[in-house]
Amino acid sequence: MRNLKRMLLGVFILLLVLVILAFVLENQQSISLMFLGWAGPQLPVSLIMVIALLVGMLIGPVLGWFLGRSSSASRKLSG
């Protein structure tokens, strides 16, 4: 049973890597993002998407930690 779970996890990770690889290979067009008059460098769409994903994965937990910490501090003050 343990080996079956490991094998299924390995197959899932392999499929995930193949999907990511297909996404990267299919989205090689270069684009330049503009924000408030500032134009970024020409980068492939896939790279911009991966960067946005990584930034979101960093900001989400930090924001959750910060909000959780501020709400627990307010509970200590009122209680």
HUKAPE-V746204 format. One record per backbone hydrogen bond with DSSP energy under -0.5 kcal/mol. CO is the residue of the C=O (numbers start at 1). NH is the residue of the N-H. Records with the same first field share a line. If there is no record, write none. Layout:
CO=NH + NH
This chain:
1=5
2=6
3=7
4=8
5=9
6=10
7=11
8=12
9=13
10=14
11=15
12=16
13=17
14=18
15=19
16=20
17=21
18=22
19=23
20=24
21=25
22=26
23=27
27=46
29=45
31=43
33=40
35=38
37=39
38=35 + 40
41=43
43=31
44=48
45=49
46=50
47=51
48=52
49=53
50=54
51=55
52=56
53=57
54=58
55=59
56=60
57=61
58=62
59=63
60=64
61=65
62=66
63=67
64=68
65=69
66=70
67=71
68=72
69=73
70=74
71=75
72=76
73=77
74=78
75=79
